[in-house]
């Protein structure tokens, strides 16, 4: 049976399912409090938070969250559950963030990515993001991160 997914704004009731995606995606995942903090910013318009959800079951295949910082959007996390990877969901979530940024008249986006995360780096480069810097050993004091930017 095919799963039908829809990108929509995240809601607080999604938090458990978002945490499951988070825990399956990152070596040092965010905790529940970090996501509650992001949800607290929604009413003020200070963030963008989307999920890719199964239309029938509400299961979350992935999510993207970013913050508005003065005149640009800082993408904090994009994650896709392991069983949904390689299906273009990350790309669709990234596009949703970019569309919302444009709608709100923000024309620059930035993000950080572990230098060893080749699938994510490839997605970002294919989507027009360019490496503009590097932070040494910023991931747990071990891995470097690449700073990437895109102008819409």
C-alpha positions as CSV (number, residue, x, y, z in Angstrom):
1,X,0.0,0.0,0.0
2,X,1.3,3.4,-1.0
3,X,1.7,6.1,1.7
4,X,0.3,9.5,0.7
5,X,2.3,12.3,2.3
6,X,1.4,16.0,2.7
7,X,3.6,18.8,3.8
8,X,1.8,20.9,6.4
9,X,2.7,23.2,9.3
10,X,3.7,21.3,12.5
11,X,1.4,21.4,15.5
12,X,2.1,20.6,19.1
13,X,0.3,17.3,18.9
14,X,3.0,16.1,16.5
15,X,5.8,16.4,19.1
16,X,6.0,12.6,19.9
17,X,6.2,11.6,16.3
18,X,8.7,14.4,15.5
19,X,10.9,13.1,18.4
20,X,10.8,9.6,16.9
21,X,12.1,11.0,13.6
22,X,14.7,13.1,15.5
23,X,15.9,10.1,17.5
24,X,16.3,8.0,14.4
25,X,18.2,10.8,12.5
26,X,20.9,12.4,14.7
27,X,23.7,11.0,16.9
28,X,22.9,13.7,19.4
29,X,19.1,14.4,19.0
30,X,17.2,17.3,20.4
31,X,15.0,16.6,23.4
32,X,11.3,17.3,23.9
33,X,12.1,20.7,25.5
34,X,14.0,21.9,22.4
35,X,10.9,21.2,20.3
36,X,8.6,22.8,22.8
37,X,10.8,25.9,22.6
38,X,10.4,25.9,18.8
39,X,6.6,25.5,19.1
40,X,6.5,28.5,21.5
41,X,7.9,30.7,18.7
42,X,5.1,29.9,16.2
43,X,2.6,32.5,17.4
44,X,5.1,35.3,17.0
45,X,6.0,34.2,13.5
46,X,9.6,33.8,14.6
47,X,10.0,30.3,13.1
48,X,8.9,28.0,10.3
49,X,8.0,24.5,11.2
50,X,6.8,21.9,8.7
51,X,6.2,18.2,8.8
52,X,5.6,15.6,6.0
53,X,2.7,13.6,7.3
54,X,0.8,10.5,6.1
55,X,-2.6,11.8,5.1
56,X,-4.4,8.7,6.5
57,X,-2.5,7.9,9.7
58,X,-0.9,11.2,10.6
59,X,2.5,9.5,10.9
60,X,5.4,11.9,10.5
61,X,7.9,11.0,7.7
62,X,10.0,14.1,8.3
63,X,10.2,17.6,9.5
64,X,12.0,20.9,8.9
65,X,12.3,23.8,11.4
66,X,14.0,27.1,11.1
67,X,14.1,30.5,12.8
68,X,13.6,34.0,11.5
69,X,16.8,36.0,12.3
70,X,16.3,39.7,11.5
71,X,16.3,39.5,7.7
72,X,17.0,35.8,6.9
73,X,15.9,32.3,7.8
74,X,18.2,30.0,9.7
75,X,17.3,26.4,9.0
76,X,17.9,24.5,12.3
77,X,17.0,20.9,11.4
78,X,15.7,18.9,8.5
79,X,15.2,15.2,9.3
80,X,13.5,12.3,7.5
81,X,12.7,9.0,9.2
82,X,15.1,6.2,7.9
83,X,12.3,4.2,6.2
84,X,11.3,7.3,4.1
85,X,14.8,8.4,3.0
86,X,15.7,8.6,-0.6
87,X,12.1,9.5,-1.7
88,X,12.6,13.3,-2.0
89,X,10.9,14.1,1.3
90,X,13.9,16.2,2.5
91,X,13.9,18.2,-0.7
92,X,10.1,18.8,-0.4
93,X,10.5,20.0,3.2
94,X,13.4,22.3,2.1
95,X,11.2,23.7,-0.6
96,X,8.4,24.3,1.9
97,X,10.7,26.3,4.1
98,X,11.9,28.3,1.1
99,X,8.4,29.0,-0.1
100,X,7.4,30.3,3.3
101,X,10.5,32.4,3.5
102,X,9.6,34.1,0.2
103,X,6.0,34.5,1.3
104,X,7.3,36.4,4.4
105,X,9.8,38.4,2.2
106,X,13.0,36.7,3.5
107,X,15.4,36.2,0.6
108,X,18.3,34.5,2.3
109,X,18.6,31.2,4.1
110,X,21.4,29.6,6.0
111,X,22.1,26.3,7.6
112,X,24.9,24.2,9.1
113,X,25.6,20.6,8.2
114,X,28.1,18.0,9.4
115,X,30.9,17.8,6.9
116,X,30.4,14.0,6.8
117,X,26.7,14.2,6.0
118,X,27.1,13.6,2.3
119,X,23.4,13.0,1.5
120,X,22.4,16.3,3.1
121,X,25.3,18.3,1.5
122,X,24.3,16.9,-1.9
123,X,20.7,17.9,-1.3
124,X,21.6,21.4,-0.3
125,X,24.1,21.9,-3.2
126,X,21.5,20.6,-5.7
127,X,19.0,23.1,-4.2
128,X,21.4,26.0,-4.7
129,X,23.1,26.4,-1.3
130,X,26.7,27.3,-1.3
131,X,29.4,26.6,1.3
132,X,30.4,30.0,2.8
133,X,32.3,28.9,5.8
134,X,33.4,26.1,8.2
135,X,33.3,25.7,12.0
136,X,36.0,23.4,13.3
137,X,35.0,20.6,15.6
138,X,31.6,22.1,16.4
139,X,29.7,18.8,16.4
140,X,30.5,17.3,19.8
141,X,34.1,18.6,19.6
142,X,34.8,16.1,16.8
143,X,33.3,17.0,13.5
144,X,33.5,20.2,11.5
145,X,30.4,21.8,10.2
146,X,29.9,23.6,6.9
147,X,28.0,26.9,6.8
148,X,25.8,27.1,3.7
149,X,23.8,30.0,2.3
150,X,21.2,30.5,-0.4
151,X,19.7,33.6,-1.8
152,X,16.2,33.2,-3.3
